[in-house]
Amino acid sequence: MNNTFYSEILTEHNLHPFHKHDIKDPNMVLEGVNPSCGDDIILQLHVDEAGIITDGGYVGDGCAISQASADMMLDLVIGRSKEEALHLSDIFMRMIKDPDSLSEDEMDELEESSSLQNIAHMPSRVKCAVLGWHTMEEMFKGEDEEE
Amino acid sequence: MSMHHDIRKIREDFPFFTANPHLVYLDSSATSQRYKGAVEAASDFYLYHNASPLRGLYDMSIQATESFEAARQKTADFIHAGHACEIIFTRNASESFNLLASSLCSLVLKEGDEIIVGITEHHSNMLPWRDAAARFGATVTYWECDSEGYYSPESLQALLKPNTRIVTVTQMSNVFGLENDIKTFARLAHENGSLFVADGAQSVPHMPVDVQDLDVDFLCFSGHKMLAPFGIGVLYGKKKLLDKMPPYMSGGEMIDIVTRDRVKYSQLPHKFEAGTVNAGGAIALGAAIDYYNSLGFDYIQSRESELTAYMCEQILNLPHFSVMGSQDPREHHGIVTFKIEGVHPHDISAILSQENICIRAGHHCAHPLHQHMGVMSSTRASLMFYNTKEEIDRLISALSGIRRAMGYEE
């Protein structure tokens, strides 16, 4: 079968997700939904007073791309500051729109998440790939509005 | 009418297949492919005979009116309606249901009344009734099918109450492909003094429908699921009911007299067809109906049931696959909806798309049904007489490799 985007990285994160579970004491929780597909995740983060994401997880149901992408995202952002996470999110979103616009360094920053760059050629799956990232952005944005 | 038609000739009547020789199209329940003669009929009208129907007094306009009304007569004959004026042209089945729910409910629905809606219903035959019920202080009660999609007459009987005004259910589920016994359900509704509305969007394209024999009060369907273009749909209603119902939209062509403060609405069917009509669409639908008649439902049904049973049996035999609805392949009319353990429908659809196979993934505009069945979404393959065994073989071959592509051992 000629699969250009169901890579081993993707199927591995989908079948054996590392972060697909409830975390202890999350202090930020937000549901992200992709109504056209039915992808549905609840993203949970614990962010400490210094603004560092100390723990993260997600639960939900959806296609392999939405689930694996959220899992890879958490691999990347746990242990980093909110600002760093948003910086990575910005790179990821740009990659999904146009992977050629990314520098090699930026691509490297995304680690395994860069394996989703071919989604740019699958317009119907873009929303799946960005669901986790989008939910995290909304989460931080909502927090800013509260402050 | 001959039972024997050459499938290669039939496929030539659909230029889509010639233009896309490598594509396997198995999403006809969403929209069918277009019969060349239907599109040509619309094109011919617009390019060579175009004039505003039902308006002008010159020959070309009168001809346009005649072509438009001939399409109405063909549609009436196709579903065995008693009068052509019982056929109201709309944009699609959704618009038919919206018109019906709005107009009929303002005639018959009072506070405290009830509408019974099948849980299998497409959102288009569910949300308009919910909206109307909310507007008039009435309630919607869901009629539940069993785990294989069957509705029993007893379960309807148990729900019917003196304040049940309307009962509605589809003649053919767009998820299960199961035919419902709407003749019996209409009789039970009528014995209770209730009206009966049927969704014919999936049945009219695949089986002979006789509204008088079924004795349904209303039937809605779409042209684009039966070989005609988008933008033409039908509401059938019994004349005695349509006559009493108020207009849905007002404007041009639906009036007899308008003064500064008074209006007398037109007779049927124009009362419900405000504005300049979709004559090209109606004419195309008429041409599609001519084509159905030339093939004959004996042929169409025998071919579709053979292909469907072939597809369903093979899907049932694939390990880790399950079929929604009846486990009897003969009960699936052109539609097989299935799940693969551990693989999300959108991934199935994306992988099949890479193999040039078009199927539908999601909830098929039937969220409450999927909730009732306890699943988030599903994958649907749907066919028509123009499909072939070879196309189904390609589907099955692609499906059998999907679990492995997604990282499973087998």
Chai-1 contact restraints between the chains, C-beta under 6 A:
chainA,res_idxA,chainB,res_idxB,connection_type,confidence,min_distance_angstrom,max_distance_angstrom,comment,restraint_id
A,M1,B,G401,contact,1.0,0.0,6.0,A-B,restraint_1
A,M1,B,A405,contact,1.0,0.0,6.0,A-B,restraint_2
A,N3,B,A405,contact,1.0,0.0,6.0,A-B,restraint_3
A,Y6,B,A405,contact,1.0,0.0,6.0,A-B,restraint_4
A,T11,B,M406,contact,1.0,0.0,6.0,A-B,restraint_5
A,T11,B,G407,contact,1.0,0.0,6.0,A-B,restraint_6
A,L15,B,G407,contact,1.0,0.0,6.0,A-B,restraint_7
A,C37,B,H346,contact,1.0,0.0,6.0,A-B,restraint_8
A,G38,B,M376,contact,1.0,0.0,6.0,A-B,restraint_9
A,G38,B,S377,contact,1.0,0.0,6.0,A-B,restraint_10
A,D61,B,M376,contact,1.0,0.0,6.0,A-B,restraint_11
A,C63,B,H344,contact,1.0,0.0,6.0,A-B,restraint_12
A,C63,B,H346,contact,1.0,0.0,6.0,A-B,restraint_13
A,C63,B,D347,contact,1.0,0.0,6.0,A-B,restraint_14
A,A64,B,D347,contact,1.0,0.0,6.0,A-B,restraint_15
